[in-house]
Structure formats: structure tokens, C-alpha cells
Amino acid sequence: KYHQFSGCINCGLCYAACPQFGLNPEFIGPAAITLAHRYNEDSRDHGKKERMAQLNSQNGVWSCTFVGYCSEVCPKHVDPAAAIQQGKVESSKDFLIATLKPR
């Protein structure tokens, strides 16, 4: 599940191409979200709860407007846009579970 997203070389081209990051430098951005999603999908990792707090934040996955330039410029074809969209699905699940789960 996570292999596609593990090829990121942290070149920063996705940040340079991202119009949302240009408008809002507080947006955590495509590479950070892709990396978080990569580890969230890895069953050997146990830090998902902490990462989801960042992904669910105001400047997390929901700040992405899905232009897709990040994926177009990625030299390793990591597809950050797909990771962000999958992150939105996980964020929705996280919210729903937190809402329905008794405290």
C-alpha cells in the first residue's frame, strides 16, 4: 500500500508547483502529506494518531484544492496528489470514528 509513496527524494518540486502552497505557506504541502500518508499505510509504524492530528488540521489535507501539478512535476512519479486524496479519505474516517466513538 505504501510502496508508491516511498520513492520521494525530497526535491521540493511539488512545493514549487503547488498553487495552494504559494497562496498559503502554512499549508503543510504535498511532500509532507505524502510522507505522512506513506507511514500511515505502513503496518509496522504506530504514529498514525499523531500524524492524523496534523493532516486533519486547518493547513492539512483539506487545504489541497487538487490541481495536481505536484504529481505532474514529480521526477520519481510518486503521485503526491493521490496521497493527498487518500489522506482526505483517512481524515474523513478519522473524524467519523471520533464522532461516533463514545468517550
Secondary structure, DSSP 8 states (H G I E B T S, - for coil): --GGGGG-----HHHHH-HHHHH-TTS-HHHHHHHHHHHHT-TT---HHHHHHHHTSTTSGGG-----HHHHH-TT---HHHHHHHHHHHHHHHHHHHHHS--
